Amino acid sequence: MASFYDGKMLVSLALFALITLSRGKLLGAPEDIGLNDDRVQDAAEFAVDEWNKMSNAMYLSQLVEVLSAKQQVVHGYNYIMTIEIGPTTCRNEPDIDVTQCKLDKTQQHSICEVTVNVLQDKPENEPTMTFAQRKPMCTTVEKLIGD
C-alpha cells in the first residue's frame, strides 16, 4: 500500500520532469558549450596529446581548431568534440613539446570525433582526463593550411 509520502514523492518527480522537459533540456543530455571555453580547449589539447601517444604516424599532430563542442554532466564531465588536427614537422618521439612544432603546410588535415571525460574528485586536485572511447575516430580531409 502506497503511503502519502510515496504519493508526494511521485508528484514531485513528475513535476520536476515536466519542468525540465518544458525547458527543452533533458537532464544529463549533452549541451552546446563555447568553442573557446578553456575547458574545451584543455580537453581538445589532451585529446591530441593522447592521439599522438597512440599514433604510429611518423610526425606529431597538433590541434588546428575545435569545430564543435558539447558538455555532458556525467560522473564528472564529458566533452564531446569535433576537432581538426594537422601533422607537424616534428617527428613523433617521446618528450617533444608539440606546441613548439610548426604545422606542415603540405600535408592534409584530419577531422576527429573525440569524447574526453574529465573527473575532479576533490576541488584541490587537478582534474583527471581520460578518453571516453578507445580511440578517436578521424578522417582525412582535403584541406591544407592556408585554404
N, C-alpha and C positions, 0 to 999 in steps of 0.2 A: 504494500500500500504506500503510495507516494505521500510524503508529508508536505505541509505548507511550505517549508524551506525548499524542498526539491522543486516545487512549482515556481517559486520566486526565482530560483536559480535558472530554470529553463527560460522563463520570460526574460530575465536579464541577458542571457546568452543570445536569445533570439533578437532582442533589441540591439545588442552590440553588433551582431552580424548584419542586421538591416542597416544600421547607421554606416558601418564600414562599406557595405556594398553600394549604398546610395552615394557615397563619395567617389565611387568608381575605382576604389582601391581594394585589393584583396590582400589580407594580412599575409605577409611573407612573400608576396609576389615581387619580382624584380621591378625596380622603378628607375627611370632615367636619372642620370647624375651628370654634372658638368664634365666635359672632356678635359678641362684644365684643372679640375679639382686635384689637390695634392695627393689624396688617397688613390685616385685613379692613376695618376702619373707614377706613383710608387709601385702600385700593383702591376702596371704595364712594364716598368723597368725590371721588376722582379721576373715577370714572365719571359722577357727577352734574355735575362741572365740565365734562367733555368733552361730556356731553349738552347742557348749556346753550350751549356753543360751537357745536354742530351744529344746535341747535333754532332754528326760526323763530318760536317762541312769543313772545308779547308780554311775558310775565313769566318771571323766572328760576325754576327748580325747586330744591328743597332736599331733602336726604336726610331721610326720616322714620324709616325703620327698615330694618335688614338682616334679611330674613325667613329666608334660608338661605344657607349658605356652604360651599364645598368648596375645598380647596387641592390643586393638582396639580403635581407636580415635572416640569418640562419644562426647556428651556434657561432657567433662572430658575424662576418660579412662576406658575401661572395661578390666579387667584381667580375661581371660578365662583359667581356670587351671584344671588339673587333679592332685589331691593330695592324698597322703597316710596318713591316721591318725590311731593312735593306742590308746587303752584305757590305762589310767594311774592307779596308785594305790591310787590316791586322789579321795575322794567322790565328787560328783557333788553338791557342796554347794556354795552359794554366797561368794564373796571376797577371793577365793583361787587363788593364783598365780600358774597357771598351769606350768609355766616354772620351778617351784621348785619341781614338781612331777616327779616320775620315771615312765617310760613305764612299763606296766605289761607284762612281757615276756611270760606269759602263755596264753594270750588272742589273738584272731585273729584281724587282721587289717581290715580297710575298705578303699576302693578306692572311692573317691568322685569327681564328676564333679561340679565345682563351677564357678560362674561368679561374680566378685566383681566390682562395679562401684566406681571409685574414682573421686571426684569432688573437685577442688580447685578454689573457686570463686575469691580469691584475693591472690597474691603471699605471702603476710604476714600472711595469715591464714593457719591453719593446714588443710590438705585435709579431706574431709568428705567421709567415705566409707559406702556403703550400698550393700546389696545383689541385684543383678540384676534379681534374680529369688526368688521365695518364700522360697525354702529350697533346700539345696544341695542334689543331687542325689548320694547316697552312696550304695556300695555293699560290702559285707564281702568277704574277700579273705582268703585262707588257708595259709597265710604267718605269721609266728611267728617271733619275734625278734631273730636275730641270724641265720635265714635261709639264 
